[in-house]
């Protein structure tokens, strides 16, 4: 049987630093948010590989420091921030606890100040 595949050629953007980083970001997002296993239809999330991609992008940021244009540098910095926050959310969701909510619900500084104020009042 002769295979007759007529695939349209997809126009990919030219490879430059920004598209290279965008490819890495896309891969990190896939690991963070999951993708379907074609055989089992199970959603696969792999935070270890997501972290590896984030670490790779961080290494590239360090190695290219001072050699990027302002738009490239901004894109890299902003993308890393978004990936890090996404990783924190995904890790917290996997634990079943929102670390952001824990921090907001526990005003440590205010509680310490109240203790100091109570101690000062008692000593007066």
Secondary structure, DSSP 4 states (H G I P E B T S, - for coil): ------PPPP-PPPP-HHHHHHHHHHHHHHHHH-EE-TTT-PEE--HHHHHHHHHHHHHHHHHHTTSS-HHHHHHHHHHHHHHHHHHHHHHHHHHT--HHHHHHH--HHHHHHHHHHHHHHHH-
